[in-house]
């Protein structure tokens, strides 16, 4: 499956399940760990965990397999490794604290929804 189709699948699932402030950051020229990072704000730690499960299940239904997962129901920041795409699911407080967009500010980014 092409990466743009996977990104669409991920962002559609996040939007459908009330993920907020979804950003896609192109990091192809910045790191070898992934091509894109998707950052989304959740309403709570449990919401972050649930969003990761929704995305993971959708990826599996598409015939792909997530490579890794970090976090639990109480985590402020949950990470889902989809290979070329890393999904960061964060509470508002965690997103403000870690400021991943600022960290990767030199990378081109795309806002999915506001």
C-alpha positions as CSV (number, residue, x, y, z in Angstrom):
1,X,0.0,0.0,0.0
2,X,1.3,3.4,-0.9
3,X,2.3,5.7,2.0
4,X,-0.2,8.5,1.0
5,X,-3.0,5.9,1.2
6,X,-1.8,4.8,4.6
7,X,-1.7,8.4,5.8
8,X,-5.2,9.0,4.6
9,X,-6.4,5.8,6.3
10,X,-4.7,6.9,9.6
11,X,-6.0,10.5,9.5
12,X,-9.5,9.4,8.5
13,X,-9.6,7.0,11.5
14,X,-8.3,9.6,13.9
15,X,-10.8,12.2,12.6
16,X,-13.7,9.7,12.8
17,X,-12.8,9.0,16.4
18,X,-12.6,12.6,17.5
19,X,-8.8,13.1,17.3
20,X,-8.0,16.8,17.4
21,X,-5.4,19.0,15.7
22,X,-4.0,16.4,13.5
23,X,-0.7,17.3,11.9
24,X,1.4,15.4,9.4
25,X,5.1,16.2,9.4
26,X,7.3,15.1,6.5
27,X,10.6,14.0,8.1
28,X,12.1,12.1,5.1
29,X,15.1,14.5,4.9
30,X,15.6,14.8,8.6
31,X,15.7,11.2,10.0
32,X,16.0,7.6,8.9
33,X,13.5,6.3,11.4
34,X,10.4,7.3,9.4
35,X,9.2,9.3,6.5
36,X,6.2,10.9,8.2
37,X,5.1,11.7,11.7
38,X,1.4,12.1,12.5
39,X,0.7,14.1,15.7
40,X,-2.8,14.2,17.2
41,X,-4.3,15.6,20.4
42,X,-6.7,13.5,22.4
43,X,-9.1,14.5,25.1
44,X,-7.5,12.2,27.8
45,X,-5.0,9.5,28.3
46,X,-7.6,6.8,27.7
47,X,-8.7,8.6,24.5
48,X,-5.0,8.4,23.3
49,X,-5.0,4.7,24.0
50,X,-8.3,4.1,22.3
51,X,-7.3,6.1,19.2
52,X,-4.1,4.0,18.9
53,X,-6.3,0.8,19.1
54,X,-8.7,2.2,16.4
55,X,-5.8,3.1,14.1
56,X,-4.0,-0.2,14.7
57,X,-7.2,-2.2,13.9
58,X,-7.8,-0.2,10.7
59,X,-4.2,-0.8,9.6
60,X,-4.6,-4.6,10.3
61,X,-7.8,-4.6,8.2
62,X,-5.8,-3.1,5.4
63,X,-3.5,-6.0,5.5
64,X,-0.6,-4.3,7.2
65,X,1.0,-4.9,10.6
66,X,2.0,-2.2,13.1
67,X,5.6,-2.6,14.1
68,X,5.4,-1.3,17.6
69,X,3.4,0.4,20.3
70,X,4.4,2.3,23.4
71,X,2.0,3.5,26.1
72,X,-1.0,2.3,28.1
73,X,-4.4,3.5,29.2
74,X,-2.8,6.0,31.7
75,X,-0.1,7.4,29.3
76,X,-0.2,11.1,28.3
77,X,1.6,10.1,25.1
78,X,1.0,6.9,23.1
79,X,3.2,6.1,20.1
80,X,2.2,3.8,17.3
81,X,5.0,2.7,14.9
82,X,3.7,1.9,11.4
83,X,7.1,1.7,9.8
84,X,7.4,4.7,7.5
85,X,4.8,6.5,9.6
86,X,5.0,7.1,13.4
87,X,1.8,8.2,15.1
88,X,2.0,10.3,18.2
89,X,-1.2,10.4,20.2
90,X,-0.9,13.0,23.0
91,X,-3.0,14.8,25.5
92,X,-3.1,18.6,25.3
93,X,-0.7,18.9,28.2
94,X,1.8,16.5,26.7
95,X,1.6,18.1,23.3
96,X,2.2,21.5,24.8
97,X,5.1,20.2,26.9
98,X,7.0,18.3,24.2
99,X,6.2,20.5,21.3
100,X,7.1,18.0,18.6
101,X,6.1,20.4,15.8
102,X,8.6,22.8,17.1
103,X,11.2,20.1,17.4
104,X,10.7,19.2,13.7
105,X,10.0,22.8,12.7
106,X,12.3,22.7,9.8
107,X,10.4,19.8,8.3
108,X,7.4,20.7,6.0
109,X,4.1,19.9,7.7
110,X,0.4,19.7,6.8
111,X,-2.5,20.4,9.1
112,X,-5.3,17.9,8.5
113,X,-8.0,19.7,10.6
114,X,-8.1,22.6,13.0
